Amino acid sequence: MPKVVSLFKTNNVKTILDVGCGTGRHIVYLAQEGFDVYGLDESKTAIQIAKKWLNTEKLKAKFSIGNQYEKFPFAKQFFDAVISTQALHHGTTKEVKKVIREIEHALKDNGIIFITVARKLCSKEIKPSYYPMSKSKQIEKNVYVPLEGKEKGLPHFLFNKTLIRKMFSNFRLKNIYKDDSHYCFVGYKKM
């Protein structure tokens, strides 16, 4: 995240939306760095925790409770940047495409995205890793639902680099990195 903050500051980013913000890990950090931060999450409990944390740190942010796969409650081209870490892939193909379109709608032209998504693994990576889950059910092409564990019943759309480029085609993508089970990338919304 420090590299992302540096990129945001270099590009004069002021307003940032965190899609699937959860308990506010990135919200707090971005607020500490002086950004005008907004969070969207469907969990009222998570947002309450984030607000309490911000209050403890004497920081401010704005929150909306809502499903990321529905219409965002923000004006068109309102944000300079949008982040989503390990959140937008928790849906069906239709839902994932919808949240990407909503991000496009809320982001200014040439605005920046920082996204992390679950990645599809090659066969030699599957056994020691979490994705695709060892006990899961494939419900669509690229979409798996764990049958046990902490994310039981939660769909996981698994990306590869080709799918990232295709589904984020309205962005100029920079350096798609991978870690154990996720891809992360930065992109600029095409004008």
N, C-alpha and C positions, 0 to 999 in steps of 0.2 A: 504493500500500500504506500510506503514512502516514495517509491518510484512513480506511482500513479499521481500522488499529490504534487510531486515535482513537475510532472507533465501538465497537470491541470494549472498550476501556477504559471508555467511558461506560456500557456495558451489563454491566460486571463479568464479562466473559469471562475464564476461567482456562485451560480446556483447548481446544486447537484441533487439528483433523485437516486435514492437507494431502493431498488425494487427487491422485495423480499428481505427487508431490513432486519427482521428478527428482533433480538434484544438490544440491538444498537451498537455492536462492536465497531462498525465502520462509521456510523452516524457520529458517535462521540469523537472518534479520531478526526474526522473531517471538520467537525465543529471546532475542535481544538486548533485546527489549522486555519480557521477563519472563514470557512465557506458557509454559505447560506444553504443548509441541508434540509432535505425533505425525505421522509421515510414512508414506504408503502408496505403494509403487511396485513394478512388476514387475521392474525392472532392479536386479540385485544390484550391478552396477558403479556405477550412479548413487547408490545408497544408500551404498556404500563411499566415494565422493567426498564426499557430504554429511557422513558421519561424520568424515572427515578434516578437512573444513573446520570443523565444530563443535569438534573437538579443538584445532585451531589457535587458535580464538577462545575456548577454555576455556568452551564452552557445552555444554548437554546437550539431547537430544531422544530420542524413542523411535521406532523404525522397524519396519515390517512389510513383508516382501517378499510381494507378491501382486498378482493381477490385479484391477483395480478393477471389473471386470464380474462378479466372483464375490462370494460372501458375505464381508462384511468381518469381520476377526478382532477385533471390538470389541463390548463389551456394549451392550445397548439403552440409548439415551439417555445415553451416556457423555460426549459432547462438548458444550461450550457454543457452539462455532462450527466450521464446516467451510468450507475454501476449496478451490477447484479452478481453477487457471488454465491455460487452453488444453490441457486433458487429457481431460475426460469426453466430448467430442464425437468422439473417435477410435474410433468403433464403429458398429455397425449400430443400427437403431431399437430392437430388442429389448435390446441391450447398454446403450444410453444410458438407457433406461427403468429397467433393472436397477440401474445405479449411482445413479440418482436415488433409487430406493426404499431402497438401502443407506444413502445419506446421511440420508434421513429416519429410518431405524431407529437410526442411531448418534447422531443429534442430539437434544438435550433439547427439550422443548416450549418454544416461543418462542426457541429457539436461532437463531443467525444463520448464513446462508450468504453467501459472496462467491464468485461464479462468473464465469468468462469462457469463452465458447464461440465457435466459428467461426460466422459469419453468412452467410446467403444474400444474394447481391448482386443488385441490379437490373441489367438488361442493359447500361446505360451504364457500370457499374462493372467489368464482367467483364474487358474487354481489358487495362487497366493493372494489374489486381490478381492476387493469388495464388489467390483462391477465386471460384467453383469453378475448379479448376485448368484451365489451357488444354488440357492433355492429360490427360484423366481419363475414367473410365468410371463412369456412374451404375449402381449395383447395386441400389438401392432408391429409393423416393421420398425425396428430401432427403439421400441418402447417395451420396458420390462417392469413388472411389479413384484417386489420382494414378498415372499410368503412367510417370512419370519424376520425378527430383528427390529431395531428401533424405527425403521422406515417401512415396516410391513404395510402393504396395501397402497403405498405411495408410488405412483408411476414415475419412471425414470426414462426420459428420452436420452438415448446415448448418441453422442455426436462423434463424427470423425472430421478431419479437416475439410473434406469435400462438402459435407453437410453444413459446416460452419460458413464456408464461402457462399454456398447456395442460399441458405436461409438469411444470411446477413448481407445479401447482395446490394443493398442500398447504402452500404458502408465501404469505405476504403480501409481494409483491414491491414494492420501492422503486426508482424511477428506473432504467430500463434504458437504459444508455448504449451508443453504438456508436463504434468507431474504424475504421481502414481495413478490417479484415477480421474483427473480433470484436465481440460484445456483452459487456458486463459489467454485473452487477447484484448487488444485495444483497436478501436476503429473510429473513423471520422464519417459522420453522416454526409452523403453526397448531396450537392446542392441541385 
